[in-house]
Amino acid sequence: MTDAVTRRHVLQGAFRAFGAVAVLALLPPLFGRAALAQAAQFDQRETQIIRDYYRMEVERARANRGKGGGVPAGLPRKDELPPGLARAIRVNAPLPPGVAKKGLPAELERSLPLRPTLLRLIAGDKVMLVDAKSTVRDIIAITDILERLYSR
Protein backbone atom coordinates (compact mmCIF):
# COMPACT_ATOMS: atom_id res chain seq x y z
CA MET A 1 0.00 0.00 0.00
CA THR A 2 1.14 3.49 -0.70
CA ASP A 3 1.73 6.02 2.05
CA ALA A 4 -1.29 8.16 1.07
CA VAL A 5 -3.65 5.18 1.04
CA THR A 6 -2.38 4.05 4.45
CA ARG A 7 -2.92 7.52 5.89
CA ARG A 8 -6.43 7.66 4.49
CA HIS A 9 -7.33 4.26 5.99
CA VAL A 10 -5.93 5.24 9.40
CA LEU A 11 -7.90 8.49 9.37
CA GLN A 12 -11.13 6.78 8.28
CA GLY A 13 -10.80 4.11 10.96
CA ALA A 14 -10.03 6.66 13.66
CA PHE A 15 -12.97 8.82 12.63
CA ARG A 16 -15.36 5.86 12.76
CA ALA A 17 -14.04 4.73 16.13
CA PHE A 18 -13.50 7.96 18.02
CA GLY A 19 -14.87 10.82 15.97
CA ALA A 20 -13.24 14.08 14.96
CA VAL A 21 -11.19 14.43 18.16
CA ALA A 22 -9.15 11.33 17.33
CA VAL A 23 -8.60 12.49 13.77
CA LEU A 24 -7.34 15.87 15.00
CA ALA A 25 -4.95 14.09 17.37
CA LEU A 26 -3.59 11.95 14.51
CA LEU A 27 -3.04 14.77 12.03
CA PRO A 28 0.35 16.01 13.30
CA PRO A 29 2.10 12.59 13.28
CA LEU A 30 0.61 11.60 9.91
CA PHE A 31 1.18 14.82 7.99
CA GLY A 32 3.88 16.62 9.94
CA ARG A 33 3.59 19.74 12.06
CA ALA A 34 5.01 21.98 9.33
CA ALA A 35 2.23 21.06 6.92
CA LEU A 36 -0.42 21.74 9.57
CA ALA A 37 1.18 25.03 10.56
CA GLN A 38 1.07 26.07 6.90
CA ALA A 39 -2.60 25.11 6.70
CA ALA A 40 -3.38 27.03 9.91
CA GLN A 41 -2.82 30.39 8.26
CA PHE A 42 -4.94 32.55 6.02
CA ASP A 43 -3.82 32.15 2.44
CA GLN A 44 -3.57 35.07 0.04
CA ARG A 45 -6.95 34.34 -1.56
CA GLU A 46 -8.77 34.23 1.81
CA THR A 47 -7.12 37.45 2.91
CA GLN A 48 -8.20 39.21 -0.29
CA ILE A 49 -11.81 37.96 0.00
CA ILE A 50 -12.06 39.11 3.63
CA ARG A 51 -10.53 42.52 2.98
CA ASP A 52 -12.73 43.08 -0.12
CA TYR A 53 -15.85 42.12 1.85
CA TYR A 54 -15.13 44.63 4.60
CA ARG A 55 -14.21 47.34 2.07
CA MET A 56 -17.63 46.88 0.47
CA GLU A 57 -19.32 47.00 3.90
CA VAL A 58 -17.57 50.26 4.73
CA GLU A 59 -18.61 51.77 1.40
CA ARG A 60 -22.24 50.68 1.99
CA ALA A 61 -22.21 52.14 5.50
CA ARG A 62 -20.75 55.43 4.26
CA ALA A 63 -23.32 55.67 1.47
CA ASN A 64 -26.19 55.07 3.90
CA ARG A 65 -24.85 57.32 6.64
CA GLY A 66 -26.12 60.56 5.16
CA LYS A 67 -24.73 63.96 6.09
CA GLY A 68 -23.87 63.10 9.70
CA GLY A 69 -20.22 62.78 10.68
CA GLY A 70 -18.40 59.78 12.05
CA VAL A 71 -18.10 58.71 15.66
CA PRO A 72 -17.52 61.69 17.99
CA ALA A 73 -13.98 62.02 19.34
CA GLY A 74 -13.39 60.21 22.63
CA LEU A 75 -16.23 57.73 22.24
CA PRO A 76 -15.39 54.08 21.57
CA ARG A 77 -16.31 52.80 18.18
CA LYS A 78 -18.84 50.03 17.79
CA ASP A 79 -17.28 46.63 18.54
CA GLU A 80 -13.91 48.18 19.43
CA LEU A 81 -11.81 46.15 21.85
CA PRO A 82 -10.27 47.71 24.94
CA PRO A 83 -6.53 48.30 24.36
CA GLY A 84 -5.43 45.61 26.84
CA LEU A 85 -7.54 42.92 25.17
CA ALA A 86 -6.47 44.04 21.72
CA ARG A 87 -2.81 43.59 22.68
CA ALA A 88 -3.52 40.19 24.25
CA ILE A 89 -4.73 38.73 20.95
CA ARG A 90 -1.58 37.32 19.38
CA VAL A 91 -0.72 34.50 16.98
CA ASN A 92 0.02 31.15 18.70
CA ALA A 93 -1.43 32.42 21.98
CA PRO A 94 -4.74 31.37 23.54
CA LEU A 95 -7.69 33.64 22.95
CA PRO A 96 -7.98 35.76 26.12
CA PRO A 97 -11.12 35.32 28.22
CA GLY A 98 -13.59 38.15 27.99
CA VAL A 99 -13.02 38.89 24.32
CA ALA A 100 -16.32 39.65 22.58
CA LYS A 101 -15.90 37.47 19.52
CA LYS A 102 -18.37 36.44 16.89
CA GLY A 103 -18.38 34.42 13.71
CA LEU A 104 -17.93 36.00 10.33
CA PRO A 105 -21.10 37.04 8.50
CA ALA A 106 -22.74 34.10 6.70
CA GLU A 107 -22.35 35.76 3.29
CA LEU A 108 -18.60 36.11 3.82
CA GLU A 109 -18.18 32.63 5.30
CA ARG A 110 -19.89 31.08 2.25
CA SER A 111 -17.44 32.77 -0.09
CA LEU A 112 -14.38 31.40 1.75
CA PRO A 113 -12.90 27.91 1.35
CA LEU A 114 -13.90 25.33 3.95
CA ARG A 115 -11.78 25.01 7.09
CA PRO A 116 -13.14 21.92 8.88
CA THR A 117 -10.76 22.05 11.86
CA LEU A 118 -10.52 25.83 12.34
CA LEU A 119 -12.95 28.64 13.11
CA ARG A 120 -12.91 32.11 11.62
CA LEU A 121 -13.87 34.70 14.23
CA ILE A 122 -13.89 38.47 14.39
CA ALA A 123 -13.20 40.56 17.47
CA GLY A 124 -12.92 44.31 17.07
CA ASP A 125 -10.74 44.95 14.03
CA LYS A 126 -9.13 41.49 13.93
CA VAL A 127 -10.27 38.54 11.86
CA MET A 128 -8.78 35.45 13.48
CA LEU A 129 -8.25 31.81 12.60
CA VAL A 130 -8.77 29.84 15.83
CA ASP A 131 -8.26 26.11 16.46
CA ALA A 132 -10.26 23.76 18.69
CA LYS A 133 -8.18 24.68 21.76
CA SER A 134 -8.95 28.40 21.28
CA THR A 135 -5.41 29.13 20.13
CA VAL A 136 -5.16 31.97 17.62
CA ARG A 137 -3.40 30.62 14.52
CA ASP A 138 -3.47 33.68 12.27
CA ILE A 139 -4.80 37.25 12.31
CA ILE A 140 -5.86 39.68 9.61
CA ALA A 141 -6.13 43.26 10.88
CA ILE A 142 -8.78 45.29 9.10
CA THR A 143 -7.97 48.48 11.01
CA ASP A 144 -7.09 50.45 7.87
CA ILE A 145 -10.44 49.57 6.29
CA LEU A 146 -12.45 50.52 9.38
CA GLU A 147 -10.54 53.80 9.72
CA ARG A 148 -12.11 54.95 6.46
CA LEU A 149 -15.57 54.51 7.95
CA TYR A 150 -14.86 56.53 11.07
CA SER A 151 -12.81 59.30 9.51
CA ARG A 152 -14.45 61.54 6.99
Secondary structure as GFF3:
##gff-version 3
##sequence-region A 1 152
A	DSSP	alpha_helix	3	18	.	.	.	ID=ss1
A	DSSP	alpha_helix	20	31	.	.	.	ID=ss2
A	DSSP	alpha_helix	33	39	.	.	.	ID=ss3
A	DSSP	alpha_helix	44	65	.	.	.	ID=ss4
A	DSSP	alpha_helix	83	88	.	.	.	ID=ss5
A	DSSP	beta_strand	102	103	.	.	.	ID=ss6
A	DSSP	alpha_helix	106	111	.	.	.	ID=ss7
A	DSSP	beta_strand	119	123	.	.	.	ID=ss8
A	DSSP	beta_strand	126	130	.	.	.	ID=ss9
A	DSSP	beta_strand	136	141	.	.	.	ID=ss10
A	DSSP	alpha_helix	143	150	.	.	.	ID=ss11
###
